[in-house]
């Protein structure tokens, strides 16, 4: 049998061609590739040599639709440019390495509608599991997923009733730590900048709680909802806060991205050097700034890695007794706030 080239082979070679080359039946080829442990080593070796010679490519999607077993895991990422989500994704990928499962990703852009659309599109392909860098919010999406009885991993948050499994942290607790720090530092005119919905709402609520515990209060809120934050948003937010709340002496940003943008803007303007800044997430830039940024540390990679390992146990049929893991928050006080305290 003649094979013209790599592209031609990938298009035309069938399992029957591999079977003929190896001198076995097509079902033996399928078993050797999908369940090699049940095929004799010498037969498996003949099949693998035939696969290499013919250039046969396994259509894993078609195989999963026929068998009901899938080798891919669908991961829905809120924002692929966010370094924390990127590290969590890397952690998941590392945990799944050499497991036979592979990640397929989509960006939801923090949109419940997009999330629902993607979930609806993926479920007919019978993924082995679903992963979300967040907690599924829409009731209809929750109902749809629960109806499939499949493995699901939610991250980046903490709720009492996850869909299936969860590895996350308490956003409210992180905000509370920062509020207590601002109050104890003696800041009087305090602002909050960032998301005021979903996780942002929890951080804001915790921040207010922490401030109140020290006798302080929040003087100004600048909402930034509707799109994933970028560094330029932080610079613009600082200018807006100064216009609307000129007496501000400390700002808590709901993400490091915003805080970094504000810090860079402040470095160009002596009038803002009296303002303390803090962020959330402990990104790589936070400590590298000329004035290192106070922030709440999030163990992004560990979160993703532990989520991936938990999923593997579940997919292997093990009983996962602890289905909800809450990682601790850690306040990292740096010069951006510490320089204003005694």
N, C-alpha and C positions, 0 to 999 in steps of 0.2 A: 504493500500500500504506500502511495506517495503522498508526502505532506509538503506543501509548497513553501511555507514560511510561518513565522510565529503568529502573525495576524490571521492568516488563513487557517492555521491549525486551531486557534482559539475559537474561530467561528464554526468550523465544520466537524471537529472531532466529537464523536459520541461515545458513550460508555461501551457500546457494542464493539467499537473499533479498538478500545483498550483491551476488552476481553479477548478479541481475536488475536491481538499482538501477544498477550500474556498466555494464551492457550487455556483460558478458564471461562466460566460463564459470566454474563453481565451481573448477576446477583452476587457472585463472589467478588467482583470488582467493587460493587457498592459496599459490601461488608468490609472489605479490606480498607476502604477509605473512611467509612463512618464508624466502624467498630473493629479496629485492627486487632484487638486482644482476642477475638474469637476466630481469627484466621491463622492457619499455620504460618510460621515465620518464613519458610521458603516460598509459599504461595504469595504472601504479602510482598516479599521482595520482588517476585516476578511482576506483580501488579504495579509496584512503584517504578520499576524500570520501564514498563510499558507506558505508564503515565508520562514519564520524562521524555520518552522517545516520541510519543504522539503529540505531546503538548496539550493533553486533556486538562481542562479547567472545570473543577466541580462547581456546579450551580447551587450554591448553598441555599439561596432563597427558594428555588424550586423544590429542593430536597425538604426544606422545613415545611413548606405548604403541603407536601405529600405526606410527611410523617407526623406532623404536628409538633415536631421538636425543632427548636431554632438555636442557632449559635450566636445570634446577635442580641445585644442589649441596647435599647433605645434610651439615650440620655438627653434630657431637655435642660438646656443651660440658659439662665436668665439673660446673660450678656457675655459673649465670648471674649470681649476685650477686657473684661474685668480680671485683673491678675489673680484675685482670690478664687474665682470660679475656674480659672485656668489651672491653678495648682490643685484644686480639688479634682478636676478632671484627670490631671496627670496621676494623682493618687489612685483614682479608680482604675485607670489604665494599667498602672503598675501592679495593682492587686490582681487584676484579671490576666496578667501576662502568663502565657503558657497554659492557660486554663481551657482553651478551646472556645472561649467566648470573646466577642469583639464589640467594641462600642460603636454605635451610630448616633451622631449628635445633631441637634437642631437648636437654634436660638429662639427663645420665646419673647425676648425683649420686654420682660416683665408683664406681658399681656396675657390675661386669662383667656381671651378669645383665640389668640394664636396658639396658646397651649392646648386648648380644646381641639382646634383644627388639626394640630400635629398628632395629638393622641388618637383622634379619629382616623387619621390617615395611616398610622403605624399599626394599630391593633389588628387589622386584617392580615398583616404580614406575620403575625404570631411571634412577636419578640419573646425571648426567654424572660425578660424582666424590663421594668421601667425605672429610670432614675431621674429625679428632679432636684435641681439646685434651689430648692424652696419647698414650701408646703403647698399642695394643690388646693386652690381656693374655691373654684366654681363647683357648686353642688352637683351639677349635671355631669361634669367631668369625673368627680369622685364616684358617682353612681355607675358610670360607664366602666370605669376601671375595676371597681369592686365586683361588677357582674362577671368579670373574666376570671376571678380567683387567682390572679397571677402574682408573682413576686414584685414588690414595689419598694423602692428606697426613696425617702424624702430626706433632704439635708437643709442646713443653714437656718434652722429654726427649731423651736421646741413647742410641741402641742401634746395634749393628753390623749388624743385619739388619732394617731397616724394611720394612713391607709393600710400599711402593713409593717414596715420597718422605718426607723428614723435614726440618723446620726446628725446631731446638730448642737446648737448652743442656745442660751436664752438671750435674745436681743434686748429684752427688757432689763435683765440683770447687767448686761454690758453698759447700757445707758445709765443705770443706777450708779454703777461704779464711777462713771465720769461725772455725774451730778454731785456725788459726795466729794470728789476731788475738787471740783470747782468751788463748792461751798466752803470746804475747809481751807482752800487757798485764799479765801477772802474776796473773791470777785463780786462786784456789786451790780454791774450792768451787763447781764448775760444774754446772749442770743443763741438761737439754734438755727442752722441752715441745712436743708436737705429734704429727703423724702418724708412725707407725713402720712403715707399709706403703707399698709402691710408691715414689712419689717421695720420701715422707718417709723411708723406709728408706735411700734413697740419700743424702739430706742428712745423716742421722744418721751413716751410715758415713763420709762425708767429714769430718764434724765430729770424729769420734773420730780419724781419720787426721791431721787438722791439729793437734789437741791433742797427739797422740803425737809429732809431729815437733818440738814445742817442749818436750817433757818433761812436759807437763801430762796430766791424765786427767779423764774425765767421772765425776762423783760421783753423779748422780741422773738418771733418765729418767722423765718423766711422760707416758705415751702418751695421745693424744687421737685415737682412730680411730672410725670408724663414722658420722660425719656431717660435712658441711662446717663449718668453724669459723666462729664469730661472735665479736664483740667481748666479749660476756659470758663466753665460754669462757676468754678470756685472764685476766680478772679472777679467775674461780674457780680457774683453774690456779695463779695466783700464791698464792692463799690455801692451796691444797693443798700446794704445794711448801714453803711456810713451815712448815706443820705437820709434814711428813715429812722435811724437810731444812733445818732452821732456820739452819744455818751458811752457807747459799747466799750467794755474793757476785756471781754472774753467771749469767744465763739466756739461752740461745739458743732462740728460738721458731721453729718451722718455717714460720711465715707472719707477715707484718706484722699481719694481723687480730688474731692472738693477742697479739702484742707490744704493739699499741696498747691493747688491753683491759687488759693488765697495767700498762702505763705510766699509764693513767688511774686505775687502782685505786691505784697507788703514790703518785700525786700527792695522794691523800686520806689517806695514812697515812705519817707521818714515820718509822715504824719500818722502812719499806721503801726509804727514800731512799738507802741504802748499796748497793743492788743494781744492777748494770749489766744493761741489757736490749739484745737485738738481735733483728732479725726477718729475713724473707726476702721479696724481691719489690720493695721500694722503691715502695710505694703512695704516693698523693698525701698521705696523712695522716702518713707517716713523717717527713717534714721539717717538717711544720706543727705537730707536737706542741710543748708548752712546753719539753720536753727532746727535741730532735730525735733520731730513732732511727737507730742504726747498722743497716745492712741490706745485703743482696746485691741489686744492681740487676739487674732482668730487663727486657730490651727487648721488652715485650709487643706494642706496636703494630708495631714493625719485624718481629717474628716473624710476625705475622698477614699483614702486607703482602707480605713476601717469599714466604710460603707461597702466597698468592693468585696472585701473578705467576708463580710456578713452575708452579702448576696450569694457568694459562692457556696457557703454552707447551706443556705436555703435551697439553692438550685441542686445541690447534691443530695437533697432529701433529708438533711439533718434537721433536728428540732432546734430552732433558735429561740432559746428561752428569754434572753434579754433582747427584746426587739426595739428598744428605744435607748439610745446612748446620748447623754448630754455632756458635751465637753465643757470644761471650765473656761470662764473668761479671765483674762489677765490684763490689768491696767498697767501700761508702761508709761511712766511719767518721765518726760524728757524736757529739754530746755525751753520748748515753746510755751510751756506753762510754768515750769519750775523757776525760771529767771525772775518771775514776779513775786515769788514767795520767799519768806525768810528761812 
